[in-house]
Amino acid sequence: MDAGFSPRQIRQRLATISRVPENLTAILVTHEHSDHVQGLTGIASKLKIPIYCNRATKEAFEFQLQTKIRLPVFETGASFEIGDLLVDTFHHPA
């Protein structure tokens, strides 16, 4: 899901695929471009959905938002689980 929209727009876009944000168990952020994460903190905090990202992305969020935020942080190159989903991470040069 691209979270570069307002929470309302995210809700409407999820509805087009018969989904609602209340059913999300996590949000996995692959990179910190502001045009992809603008509405992220709004919808995540409102619905208490954890956001997962690597340390560099977390630091970029904190810089963009000018505040410290608590997020589950994964190490790029490592694998981890979100519920029954196994996430294998890797570095991709920009």
DSSP file (Angstrom, degrees, kcal/mol; ACC not computed):
  #  RESIDUE AA STRUCTURE BP1 BP2  ACC     N-H-->O    O-->H-N    N-H-->O    O-->H-N    TCO  KAPPA ALPHA  PHI   PSI    X-CA   Y-CA   Z-CA
    1    1 A M              0   0    0      0, 0.0     2,-0.6     0, 0.0    27,-0.0   0.000 360.0 360.0 360.0 136.4    0.0    0.0    0.0
    2    2 A D        -     0   0    0      1,-0.1     3,-0.3     8,-0.1    35,-0.1  -0.826 360.0-168.0 -88.8 119.8    1.3    3.5   -0.8
    3    3 A A        +     0   0    0     33,-1.4    36,-2.2    -2,-0.6    37,-0.6  -0.016  55.6 110.1-100.7  30.1    0.7    5.6    2.3
    4    4 A G        +     0   0    0     33,-0.2     2,-0.2    34,-0.2    33,-0.2   0.251  67.0  76.9 -86.2  13.9    1.4    8.9    0.5
    5    5 A F  S    S-     0   0    0     -3,-0.3    34,-0.2    31,-0.2    31,-0.0  -0.684  93.0 -84.8-117.4 170.2   -2.2    9.9    0.8
    6    6 A S     >  -     0   0    0     -2,-0.2     4,-2.7     1,-0.1     5,-0.2  -0.331  45.8-106.3 -67.2 157.3   -4.5   11.2    3.6
    7    7 A P  H  > S+     0   0    0      0, 0.0     4,-2.4     0, 0.0     5,-0.2   0.878 123.2  53.4 -53.1 -37.8   -6.1    8.5    5.9
    8    8 A R  H  > S+     0   0    0      2,-0.2     4,-2.2     1,-0.2     5,-0.1   0.924 110.0  46.0 -63.6 -44.0   -9.4    9.2    4.1
    9    9 A Q  H  > S+     0   0    0      2,-0.2     4,-2.5     1,-0.2    -1,-0.2   0.879 111.1  52.7 -67.1 -38.0   -7.8    8.6    0.7
   10   10 A I  H  X S+     0   0    0     -4,-2.7     4,-2.6     2,-0.2     5,-0.2   0.932 109.4  50.0 -61.1 -45.1   -6.1    5.5    1.9
   11   11 A R  H  X S+     0   0    0     -4,-2.4     4,-2.0    -5,-0.2    -2,-0.2   0.921 111.8  47.9 -58.8 -45.4   -9.4    4.2    3.2
   12   12 A Q  H  X S+     0   0    0     -4,-2.2     4,-1.0     1,-0.2    -1,-0.2   0.896 112.3  48.4 -65.0 -40.3  -11.1    4.9   -0.2
   13   13 A R  H  < S+     0   0    0     -4,-2.5     3,-0.4     1,-0.2     4,-0.4   0.884 110.4  50.6 -69.8 -38.4   -8.3    3.2   -2.1
   14   14 A L  H ><>S+     0   0    0     -4,-2.6     5,-2.1     1,-0.2     3,-1.6   0.878 103.9  60.6 -64.0 -36.1   -8.4    0.1    0.1
   15   15 A A  H ><5S+     0   0    0     -4,-2.0     3,-1.9     1,-0.3    -1,-0.2   0.806  91.8  66.6 -61.4 -29.3  -12.1   -0.1   -0.4
   16   16 A T  T 3<5S+     0   0    0     -4,-1.0    -1,-0.3    -3,-0.4    -2,-0.2   0.710 107.4  40.5 -67.2 -17.4  -11.6   -0.5   -4.2
   17   17 A I  T < 5S-     0   0    0     -3,-1.6    -1,-0.3    -4,-0.4    -2,-0.2   0.024 124.6-103.3-115.1  25.5  -10.0   -3.9   -3.4
   18   18 A S  T < 5S+     0   0    0     -3,-1.9     2,-0.3     1,-0.2    -3,-0.2   0.866  81.6 125.3  58.3  42.2  -12.6   -4.7   -0.7
   19   19 A R      < -     0   0    0     -5,-2.1    -1,-0.2    -8,-0.2    -2,-0.2  -0.899  44.8-156.3-126.1 156.9  -10.3   -4.0    2.2
   20   20 A V    >   -     0   0    0     -2,-0.3     3,-1.7    -3,-0.1     4,-0.2  -0.980  25.5-126.6-129.3 145.7  -10.5   -1.7    5.3
   21   21 A P  G >  S+     0   0    0      0, 0.0     3,-1.8     0, 0.0    -1,-0.1   0.767 104.6  72.1 -64.2 -23.7   -7.6   -0.3    7.2
   22   22 A E  G 3  S+     0   0    0      1,-0.3    -3,-0.0     3,-0.0     0, 0.0   0.727  94.3  55.9 -62.9 -19.6   -9.0   -1.7   10.5
   23   23 A N  G <  S+     0   0    0     -3,-1.7     2,-0.3     2,-0.0    -1,-0.3   0.465  82.0 108.5 -91.6  -2.2   -8.1   -5.2    9.2
   24   24 A L    <   -     0   0    0     -3,-1.8     3,-0.1    -4,-0.2    -5,-0.0  -0.581  46.1-172.6 -75.1 135.0   -4.4   -4.3    8.7
   25   25 A T        -     0   0    0      1,-0.3     2,-0.3    -2,-0.3    -1,-0.1   0.613  68.3  -3.7-100.0 -16.7   -2.1   -5.9   11.3
   26   26 A A        -     0   0    0     23,-0.2     2,-0.4    56,-0.1    -1,-0.3  -0.981  55.6-135.2-166.2 160.4    1.0   -4.0   10.2
   27   27 A I  E     -a   51   0A   0     23,-2.4    25,-3.3    -2,-0.3     2,-0.6  -0.996  18.3-158.2-125.1 124.7    2.5   -1.6    7.8
   28   28 A L  E     -a   52   0A   0     -2,-0.4     2,-0.6    23,-0.2    25,-0.2  -0.911   6.5-155.5-105.7 119.6    5.9   -2.4    6.3
   29   29 A V        -     0   0    0     23,-3.0    25,-0.3    -2,-0.6     3,-0.1  -0.844  11.5-174.3-100.2 124.0    7.7    0.6    4.9
   30   30 A T  S    S-     0   0    0     -2,-0.6     2,-0.3     1,-0.3    -1,-0.1   0.750  70.2  -1.6 -89.1 -25.7   10.3   -0.2    2.2
   31   31 A H        -     0   0    0      2,-0.1    -1,-0.3    26,-0.1     5,-0.0  -0.981  64.9-118.8-162.1 164.8   11.7    3.4    1.8
   32   32 A E        +     0   0    0     -2,-0.3     5,-0.1    -3,-0.1     2,-0.1   0.162  49.1 146.1-101.2  18.5   11.3    6.8    3.3
   33   33 A H    >>  -     0   0    0      1,-0.2     3,-2.3     2,-0.1     4,-0.6  -0.370  49.0-136.4 -57.7 126.6   10.3    9.0    0.3
   34   34 A S  H >> S+     0   0    0      1,-0.3     4,-1.0     2,-0.2     3,-0.7   0.788 100.6  63.4 -60.4 -28.9    7.9   11.5    1.7
   35   35 A D  H 34 S+     0   0    0      1,-0.2    -1,-0.3     2,-0.2   -31,-0.1   0.608 107.4  44.5 -72.1  -8.5    5.5   11.2   -1.2
   36   36 A H  H <4 S+     0   0    0     -3,-2.3   -33,-1.4   -33,-0.1    -1,-0.2   0.504 120.8  35.7-107.4  -8.4    5.0    7.6   -0.2
   37   37 A V  H XX S+     0   0    0     -3,-0.7     3,-1.5    -4,-0.6     4,-0.6   0.305  74.1 114.7-129.7   9.3    4.5    8.0    3.5
   38   38 A Q  T 3< S+     0   0    0     -4,-1.0     4,-0.3     1,-0.3     3,-0.3   0.882  89.9  33.4 -51.3 -46.8    2.7   11.3    4.1
   39   39 A G  T 3> S+     0   0    0    -36,-2.2     4,-2.0   -34,-0.2     5,-0.3   0.388  93.8  99.3 -91.9   3.8   -0.4    9.8    5.6
   40   40 A L  H <> S+     0   0    0     -3,-1.5     4,-2.5   -37,-0.6     5,-0.2   0.931  81.9  42.6 -60.3 -53.7    1.4    6.9    7.3
   41   41 A T  H  X S+     0   0    0     -4,-0.6     4,-2.4    -3,-0.3     5,-0.3   0.852 112.0  56.7 -67.1 -32.3    1.6    8.2   10.8
   42   42 A G  H  > S+     0   0    0     -4,-0.3     4,-1.9     2,-0.2    -1,-0.2   0.957 114.4  35.4 -62.5 -51.3   -2.0    9.5   10.7
   43   43 A I  H  X S+     0   0    0     -4,-2.0     4,-2.0     2,-0.2     6,-0.2   0.876 118.2  52.4 -73.1 -36.3   -3.6    6.2    9.9
   44   44 A A  H  X>S+     0   0    0     -4,-2.5     5,-2.1    -5,-0.3     4,-0.8   0.919 113.8  41.8 -66.7 -43.4   -1.2    4.1   11.9
   45   45 A S  H  <5S+     0   0    0     -4,-2.4     3,-0.3    -5,-0.2    -2,-0.2   0.901 114.0  51.9 -72.5 -38.7   -1.7    6.1   15.1
   46   46 A K  H  <5S+     0   0    0     -4,-1.9    -1,-0.2    -5,-0.3    -2,-0.2   0.899 122.6  30.4 -62.2 -40.5   -5.4    6.4   14.7
   47   47 A L  H  <5S-     0   0    0     -4,-2.0    -1,-0.2    -5,-0.2    -2,-0.2   0.380 106.5-121.7-102.0   3.0   -5.9    2.6   14.2
   48   48 A K  T  <5 +     0   0    0     -4,-0.8    -3,-0.2    -3,-0.3    -4,-0.1   0.917  53.3 160.5  56.9  47.6   -2.9    1.5   16.3
   49   49 A I      < -     0   0    0     -5,-2.1    -1,-0.2    -6,-0.2   -23,-0.2  -0.883  39.7-123.2 -99.6 123.8   -1.2   -0.3   13.4
   50   50 A P        -     0   0    0      0, 0.0   -23,-2.4     0, 0.0     2,-0.5  -0.411  18.7-144.8 -68.5 143.5    2.5   -1.0   14.0
   51   51 A I  E     -a   27   0A   0     19,-0.2     2,-0.4   -25,-0.2   -23,-0.2  -0.934  11.5-159.1-108.2 128.0    4.9    0.4   11.3
   52   52 A Y  E     +a   28   0A   0    -25,-3.3   -23,-3.0    -2,-0.5     2,-0.3  -0.901  26.3 140.2-108.7 136.2    7.9   -1.7   10.5
   53   53 A C  E     -b   73   0B   0     19,-1.6    21,-1.9    -2,-0.4     2,-0.1  -0.967  48.5 -92.6-159.4 170.6   11.0   -0.2    8.8
   54   54 A N  E  >  -b   74   0B   0    -25,-0.3     4,-2.3    -2,-0.3     5,-0.2  -0.387  46.4 -98.9 -85.6 173.3   14.8   -0.3    8.9
   55   55 A R  H  > S+     0   0    0     19,-0.6     4,-2.7     1,-0.2     5,-0.2   0.892 120.9  52.8 -61.8 -43.2   16.9    2.1   11.0
   56   56 A A  H  > S+     0   0    0      1,-0.2     4,-1.9     2,-0.2    -1,-0.2   0.891 111.0  47.9 -62.1 -38.7   17.7    4.5    8.2
   57   57 A T  H  > S+     0   0    0      2,-0.2     4,-2.4     1,-0.2    -1,-0.2   0.905 110.7  51.2 -67.9 -41.6   14.0    4.8    7.3
   58   58 A K  H  X S+     0   0    0     -4,-2.3     4,-2.5     1,-0.2    -2,-0.2   0.927 110.3  49.3 -60.0 -45.2   13.1    5.4   10.9
   59   59 A E  H  X S+     0   0    0     -4,-2.7     4,-2.1     1,-0.2    -1,-0.2   0.877 110.1  50.9 -63.5 -37.3   15.8    8.2   11.2
   60   60 A A  H  X S+     0   0    0     -4,-1.9     4,-2.8     2,-0.2    -1,-0.2   0.901 109.7  50.9 -66.6 -40.3   14.5    9.8    8.0
   61   61 A F  H  X S+     0   0    0     -4,-2.4     4,-3.1     2,-0.2     5,-0.3   0.939 109.9  49.7 -58.5 -47.1   10.9    9.7    9.4
   62   62 A E  H  X>S+     0   0    0     -4,-2.5     4,-1.3     1,-0.2     5,-1.3   0.886 112.1  47.7 -62.2 -38.8   12.2   11.4   12.6
   63   63 A F  H  <5S+     0   0    0     -4,-2.1    -1,-0.2     2,-0.2    -2,-0.2   0.937 114.3  46.2 -66.0 -46.4   14.0   14.1   10.6
   64   64 A Q  H  <5S+     0   0    0     -4,-2.8    -2,-0.2     1,-0.2    -1,-0.2   0.895 121.2  37.6 -62.5 -41.2   10.9   14.7    8.4
   65   65 A L  H  <5S-     0   0    0     -4,-3.1    -1,-0.2     2,-0.2    -2,-0.2   0.575 100.5-134.0 -88.5 -10.4    8.5   14.8   11.4
   66   66 A Q  T  <5S+     0   0    0     -4,-1.3     2,-0.3    -5,-0.3    -3,-0.2   0.863  73.8  89.2  56.8  39.3   11.0   16.6   13.7
   67   67 A T  S   <S-     0   0    0     -5,-1.3     2,-0.3    -6,-0.2    -2,-0.2  -0.985  81.9-104.5-156.9 155.1   10.2   14.2   16.5
   68   68 A K        -     0   0    0     -2,-0.3     2,-0.3    -3,-0.1    -9,-0.1  -0.652  39.2-168.5 -79.7 138.7   11.3   10.8   17.9
   69   69 A I        -     0   0    0     -2,-0.3     2,-0.7   -11,-0.1    -7,-0.1  -0.962  20.7-127.3-130.4 149.7    8.9    8.0   17.0
   70   70 A R        +     0   0    0     -2,-0.3   -19,-0.2     2,-0.0    -2,-0.0  -0.859  41.6 154.9 -99.2 117.4    8.7    4.4   18.3
   71   71 A L        -     0   0    0     -2,-0.7     2,-0.5   -21,-0.1   -19,-0.1  -0.982  51.5-103.5-136.5 147.2    8.7    1.8   15.6
   72   72 A P        -     0   0    0      0, 0.0   -19,-1.6     0, 0.0     2,-0.4  -0.634  45.6-155.6 -66.0 124.7    9.7   -1.8   15.3
   73   73 A V  E     -b   53   0B   0     -2,-0.5     2,-0.3   -21,-0.2   -19,-0.2  -0.888   9.6-164.6-110.0 133.4   13.0   -1.6   13.5
   74   74 A F  E     -b   54   0B   0    -21,-1.9   -19,-0.6    -2,-0.4     2,-0.5  -0.802  24.2-114.4-111.7 159.0   14.5   -4.5   11.4
   75   75 A E    >   -     0   0    0     -2,-0.3     3,-2.4   -21,-0.2    14,-0.2  -0.808  35.4-113.5 -92.1 126.1   18.0   -4.9   10.2
   76   76 A T  T 3  S+     0   0    0     -2,-0.5    15,-0.1     1,-0.3     3,-0.1  -0.377 105.4  30.0 -59.5 130.5   18.3   -4.8    6.4
   77   77 A G  T 3  S+     0   0    0      1,-0.5    -1,-0.3    -2,-0.1     2,-0.2   0.184 102.2 103.2 101.4 -13.7   19.4   -8.2    5.2
   78   78 A A    <   -     0   0    0     -3,-2.4    11,-1.9    10,-0.1    -1,-0.5  -0.535  65.3-130.2 -95.8 164.9   17.6  -10.0    8.1
   79   79 A S  E     +C   88   0C   0      9,-0.2     2,-0.3    -2,-0.2     9,-0.2  -0.859  29.4 167.5-110.4 150.3   14.4  -11.9    8.1
   80   80 A F  E     -C   87   0C   0      7,-2.1     7,-3.4    -2,-0.3     2,-0.4  -0.966  27.6-115.2-154.0 167.6   11.5  -11.4   10.5
   81   81 A E  E     -C   86   0C   0     -2,-0.3     2,-0.5     5,-0.2     5,-0.2  -0.869  12.9-171.0-113.2 142.1    7.9  -12.4   11.0
   82   82 A I  E >  S-C   85   0C   0      3,-2.4     3,-2.0    -2,-0.4     2,-0.3  -0.939  76.6 -51.9-123.0 104.4    4.8  -10.3   11.1
   83   83 A G  T 3  S-     0   0    0     -2,-0.5     0, 0.0     1,-0.3     0, 0.0  -0.506 122.9 -21.0  62.1-126.3    2.1  -12.7   12.2
   84   84 A D  T 3  S+     0   0    0     -2,-0.3     2,-0.5    -3,-0.1    -1,-0.3   0.236 117.1 102.8 -98.4  14.5    2.3  -15.7    9.9
   85   85 A L  E <   -C   82   0C   0     -3,-2.0    -3,-2.4     2,-0.0     2,-0.6  -0.861  60.9-149.9-100.3 125.1    4.2  -13.7    7.2
   86   86 A L  E     -C   81   0C   0     -2,-0.5     2,-0.6    -5,-0.2    -5,-0.2  -0.842  12.0-158.8 -93.5 124.2    7.9  -14.2    6.8
   87   87 A V  E     -C   80   0C   0     -7,-3.4    -7,-2.1    -2,-0.6     2,-0.6  -0.914   5.3-165.6-107.9 119.7    9.6  -11.0    5.6
   88   88 A D  E     -C   79   0C   0     -2,-0.6     2,-0.2    -9,-0.2    -9,-0.2  -0.926  15.1-159.0-102.1 119.1   13.0  -11.4    3.9
   89   89 A T        +     0   0    0    -11,-1.9     2,-0.3    -2,-0.6   -14,-0.0  -0.649  14.2 173.4-100.7 155.9   14.7   -8.0    3.6
   90   90 A F        -     0   0    0     -2,-0.2     2,-0.4   -14,-0.1   -12,-0.0  -0.985  34.0-103.3-154.4 158.5   17.5   -6.9    1.3
   91   91 A H        -     0   0    0     -2,-0.3    -2,-0.0   -15,-0.1     0, 0.0  -0.698  29.9-169.8 -86.2 136.1   19.4   -3.8    0.3
   92   92 A H        -     0   0    0     -2,-0.4     2,-0.0     2,-0.0    -2,-0.0  -0.976  23.1-127.1-126.4 116.7   18.5   -2.2   -3.1
   93   93 A P              0   0    0      0, 0.0    -2,-0.0     0, 0.0     0, 0.0  -0.358 360.0 360.0 -64.3 140.3   20.8    0.5   -4.3
   94   94 A A              0   0    0     -2,-0.0    -2,-0.0     0, 0.0     0, 0.0   0.474 360.0 360.0 -70.5 360.0   18.9    3.7   -5.2
